Amino acid sequence: MIDLHTHILPGIDDGAVDLDMALAMGRFAAAGGITTIAATPHFYEIPKWSLVKQKVEELQREFTKAQIAVDLVPGAELLMDMGIMDMEAQGIPTYGDGGKFCLIEFPLQQIPLYAEQVLFKLKAKGITPIIAHPERYGAVVEDPNLALGWLRTGCLI
């Protein structure tokens, strides 16, 4: 089993506060049958993709030392804004199967008007958007068909 959305990198964002907590999260995941974890910090917290990769490698070494049989892969949780498309020059942080997926988070207050345009552009580049925690978005709570629309257009939830 693969966990595609975790904040496991210690001290980075609103997830593991330190290495001990990250190791505990890894042990818990392994006990639950998870074999791979995508470490997906908020990308605005770590604006350098190379730093995410470095932190994942460091934590993987700690998992190995602690005999936690879970593979870590670098990922990122991207905030839906027009800047996502500007990341193309530096490489949009993606993961899985040759970088074919990216995790997208919307602002909680409202879904931006340009969201469908950005999702379409990502899919046109061969990147499948994964919409993070849709149950938190007021617009989806008011109209669950919004989430169904994302699924129909090829996004994952």
C-alpha positions as CSV (number, residue, x, y, z in Angstrom):
1,M,0.0,0.0,0.0
2,I,1.2,3.5,-0.8
3,D,0.5,6.7,1.2
4,L,0.5,9.6,-1.2
5,H,0.0,12.4,1.2
6,T,2.1,12.8,4.4
7,H,3.9,15.5,6.3
8,I,6.6,13.2,7.6
9,L,9.7,15.2,7.1
10,P,10.8,16.3,10.5
11,G,10.6,20.0,11.4
12,I,9.5,21.1,7.9
13,D,5.8,22.0,8.1
14,D,2.7,21.0,10.1
15,G,3.7,17.3,10.3
16,A,6.5,15.6,12.3
17,V,8.0,18.0,14.7
18,D,11.2,16.1,15.1
19,L,13.0,12.9,14.0
20,D,11.4,10.8,16.8
21,M,8.0,11.7,15.6
22,A,8.9,10.9,11.9
23,L,10.2,7.5,13.0
24,A,7.0,6.8,15.0
25,M,5.0,7.8,11.9
26,G,7.1,5.4,9.8
27,R,6.6,2.5,12.3
28,F,2.9,3.2,12.4
29,A,2.7,3.2,8.6
30,A,4.7,-0.1,8.4
31,A,2.4,-1.7,11.0
32,G,-0.6,-0.7,8.9
33,G,0.8,-2.4,5.8
34,I,2.1,0.7,4.0
35,T,5.2,0.0,2.0
36,T,5.8,3.4,0.4
37,I,5.3,6.9,1.7
38,A,5.4,10.1,-0.5
39,A,6.8,12.8,1.7
40,T,4.7,15.8,0.6
41,P,5.6,19.0,2.5
42,H,3.8,22.2,1.6
43,F,5.9,23.4,-1.2
44,Y,5.7,27.0,-0.1
45,E,7.5,25.8,3.1
46,I,10.4,24.4,1.2
47,P,10.6,26.3,-2.1
48,K,13.6,24.2,-3.4
49,W,12.8,20.8,-4.9
50,S,16.4,19.7,-4.3
51,L,16.0,20.3,-0.6
52,V,12.9,18.1,-0.5
53,K,14.9,15.3,-2.1
54,Q,17.8,15.8,0.3
55,K,15.5,15.6,3.3
56,V,13.8,12.5,2.0
57,E,17.2,10.8,1.5
58,E,18.2,11.8,5.1
59,L,15.0,10.4,6.6
60,Q,15.3,7.2,4.5
61,R,18.7,6.6,6.0
62,E,17.2,7.0,9.5
63,F,14.4,4.5,8.5
64,T,17.0,2.0,7.4
65,K,19.0,2.4,10.7
66,A,15.7,2.0,12.7
67,Q,14.8,-1.0,10.6
68,I,11.6,0.6,9.3
69,A,10.7,-1.3,6.1
70,V,9.1,1.7,4.3
71,D,10.4,3.3,1.2
72,L,10.2,7.1,1.0
73,V,9.8,9.1,-2.2
74,P,9.9,12.9,-2.6
75,G,6.7,14.7,-3.3
76,A,5.1,18.1,-2.5
77,E,1.7,19.5,-1.7
78,L,1.2,22.5,-4.1
79,L,-1.1,25.3,-3.3
80,M,-3.4,26.0,-6.2
81,D,-2.4,29.3,-7.7
82,M,-1.3,30.6,-11.0
83,G,2.3,30.1,-9.8
84,I,2.0,26.4,-10.3
85,M,2.5,26.8,-14.0
86,D,5.5,29.1,-13.4
87,M,7.2,26.1,-11.7
88,E,7.5,24.5,-15.1
89,A,10.9,26.1,-15.6
90,Q,12.3,24.6,-12.4
91,G,10.3,21.4,-12.7
92,I,6.9,21.0,-11.1
93,P,7.4,18.8,-8.1
94,T,5.8,15.5,-9.1
95,Y,6.2,11.9,-8.0
96,G,5.4,8.3,-8.9
97,D,5.8,6.4,-12.2
98,G,8.3,8.8,-13.7
99,G,6.8,12.0,-12.2
100,K,3.3,11.6,-13.5
101,F,1.4,12.9,-10.4
102,C,1.2,16.1,-8.3
103,L,-0.7,16.8,-5.1
104,I,-2.8,20.0,-5.2
105,E,-4.3,21.8,-2.3
106,F,-6.9,24.5,-2.8
107,P,-7.4,27.5,-0.6
108,L,-10.0,26.6,2.1
109,Q,-12.2,29.6,1.5
110,Q,-13.0,29.1,-2.2
111,I,-11.9,27.3,-5.3
112,P,-10.1,29.8,-7.5
113,L,-11.8,30.6,-10.8
114,Y,-8.7,29.6,-12.8
115,A,-8.5,26.1,-11.1
116,E,-9.9,24.2,-14.0
117,Q,-7.6,25.9,-16.4
118,V,-4.5,25.0,-14.3
119,L,-5.7,21.4,-13.8
120,F,-6.3,21.1,-17.6
121,K,-2.8,22.4,-18.3
122,L,-1.2,19.9,-15.9
123,K,-3.1,17.1,-17.5
124,A,-2.0,18.3,-21.0
125,K,1.6,18.0,-19.7
126,G,0.9,14.4,-18.7
127,I,0.7,15.1,-15.0
128,T,-2.3,13.8,-13.1
129,P,-3.5,16.1,-10.4
130,I,-4.3,14.5,-7.0
131,I,-6.7,16.8,-5.1
132,A,-5.8,16.9,-1.4
133,H,-8.5,16.7,1.3
134,P,-11.5,17.8,-0.8
135,E,-13.7,17.4,2.3
136,R,-12.2,20.6,3.7
137,Y,-13.3,22.9,0.9
138,G,-16.5,24.8,1.6
139,A,-17.4,24.7,-2.1
140,V,-17.2,20.9,-2.1
141,V,-19.2,20.6,1.1
142,E,-21.9,22.8,-0.5
143,D,-21.8,20.9,-3.8
144,P,-20.1,17.5,-3.8
145,N,-20.6,17.4,-7.6
146,L,-17.6,19.6,-7.8
147,A,-15.4,16.8,-6.7
148,L,-17.2,14.4,-9.1
149,G,-16.3,16.8,-11.9
150,W,-12.6,16.6,-11.0
151,L,-12.8,12.8,-11.1
152,R,-14.6,12.9,-14.4
153,T,-11.8,15.0,-15.9
154,G,-9.1,12.6,-14.8
155,C,-8.0,14.0,-11.5
156,L,-7.6,11.8,-8.5
157,I,-8.8,12.4,-5.0
